[in-house]
């Protein structure tokens, strides 16, 4: 089941981001995203009542940007990331988004291939974007916008 993130999910998302990315948005920032940022949409994926993954996007009409997608390490490669991506795309289609964008480290070839499976294409490079000096790829998927 995929549902809208709520305040009870803050600790899970914080811990998940630290596990997967080595750092996290601060708990207060996550709280502010839920309570005050009308552009933000966060989703939690649960299976048998256990939180396994999350995704966050910003809808900045006419486009949207994926902030993060993360799956617990022990549950990766089981289709949960795919389910979240399908939810994001469906949500963006319903909101008549023109393009869905994201940034990903060029060093993460497996993640890049995952995004390419959904029709994302490399559009630009952001040099030295990450703290370790690696470049970020800006990837874009056309959604269609106004039909």
C-alpha positions in Angstrom: 0.0 0.0 0.0 1.2 3.5 -0.8 -0.2 6.3 1.2 0.5 10.0 1.9 3.2 10.6 4.4 2.1 12.0 7.8 3.8 13.2 11.0 4.1 9.6 12.4 6.5 8.8 9.5 9.1 11.5 10.2 11.4 9.2 12.3 11.2 6.4 9.7 12.1 8.7 6.8 14.9 10.3 8.8 16.4 6.9 9.7 15.9 5.5 6.2 17.6 8.5 4.5 20.6 8.1 6.9 20.8 4.4 6.1 20.5 4.7 2.3 22.2 8.1 1.7 24.4 8.5 4.7 22.6 11.7 5.7 19.1 13.0 6.0 16.9 16.1 5.8 16.6 17.2 9.3 13.5 16.1 11.2 12.3 19.7 11.5 12.7 20.2 7.7 10.7 17.0 7.1 8.0 18.3 9.5 7.9 21.6 7.7 7.6 19.9 4.4 4.5 18.1 5.6 2.9 20.9 7.4 3.8 24.0 5.4 5.1 23.2 1.9 2.2 23.1 -0.4 4.5 22.1 -3.3 5.7 18.9 -1.5 4.1 15.5 -1.7 5.6 12.6 0.2 4.5 9.0 -0.1 5.1 6.0 2.2 5.1 2.4 1.0 4.0 -0.2 3.5 3.7 -3.9 3.3 1.8 -5.9 6.0 1.8 -2.7 8.1 5.6 -2.2 8.0 7.1 0.9 6.4 9.6 -0.2 3.7 10.2 2.9 1.5 9.3 6.5 0.8 9.4 9.0 -2.0 9.1 12.8 -2.1 8.4 15.2 -4.9 7.8 18.9 -5.4 5.1 20.0 -7.8 6.4 23.2 -9.3 3.9 23.6 -12.1 4.3 23.0 -14.9 7.0 20.6 -13.8 7.7 18.4 -10.8 11.0 17.3 -9.2 11.7 14.0 -7.4 13.4 14.9 -4.1 14.2 11.4 -2.9 13.2 7.8 -3.3 14.6 5.3 -0.8 13.9 1.7 0.1 15.2 -0.1 3.2 18.4 -1.9 2.3 17.0 -5.4 3.1 14.0 -4.7 0.8 15.7 -3.3 -2.2 15.3 -5.1 -5.6 11.9 -6.4 -4.6 9.8 -4.0 -6.7 9.1 -1.4 -4.0 11.1 1.4 -5.8 9.2 0.6 -9.0 5.9 0.8 -7.2 6.8 4.2 -5.8 8.0 5.5 -9.2 4.7 4.3 -10.8 2.8 6.1 -8.1 4.8 9.3 -8.7 4.3 9.2 -12.4 0.5 8.5 -12.0 0.3 11.4 -9.5 2.1 13.7 -11.9 -0.1 12.8 -14.8 -3.2 13.5 -12.7 -1.7 16.9 -11.8 -1.0 17.6 -15.5 2.7 18.0 -15.0 4.7 18.5 -18.2 8.1 17.1 -17.1 9.3 15.2 -14.1 13.0 15.8 -13.2 15.5 14.5 -10.8 19.2 14.6 -9.9 21.3 11.5 -9.5 25.0 10.9 -8.9 26.7 9.9 -12.1 28.6 7.3 -10.0 25.3 5.4 -9.3 24.9 3.6 -12.6 22.4 1.1 -11.3 20.2 3.9 -10.1 20.6 5.7 -13.4 19.5 2.5 -15.3 16.5 2.3 -12.9 15.4 5.8 -13.9 16.0 5.1 -17.6 13.6 2.1 -17.4 10.9 4.7 -16.7 11.8 6.9 -19.6 14.1 9.4 -17.9 16.8 10.8 -20.1 20.0 12.6 -19.2 19.7 16.3 -19.9 22.6 18.0 -18.2 25.5 17.6 -15.8 25.9 19.6 -12.6 29.7 19.5 -11.9 30.9 18.8 -8.4 27.3 18.8 -7.1 27.7 16.3 -4.3 29.9 16.7 -1.1 32.3 14.1 -2.4 32.9 16.0 -5.6 30.9 13.7 -7.9 28.8 15.2 -10.6 25.0 15.0 -10.7 23.1 14.1 -13.8 19.9 16.1 -14.3 17.4 13.6 -15.8 14.0 14.4 -17.3 10.9 12.4 -18.1 8.2 14.0 -20.2 4.8 13.4 -18.6 2.6 15.3 -21.0 1.1 18.2 -19.1 -2.2 19.6 -20.3 -4.1 17.0 -22.4 
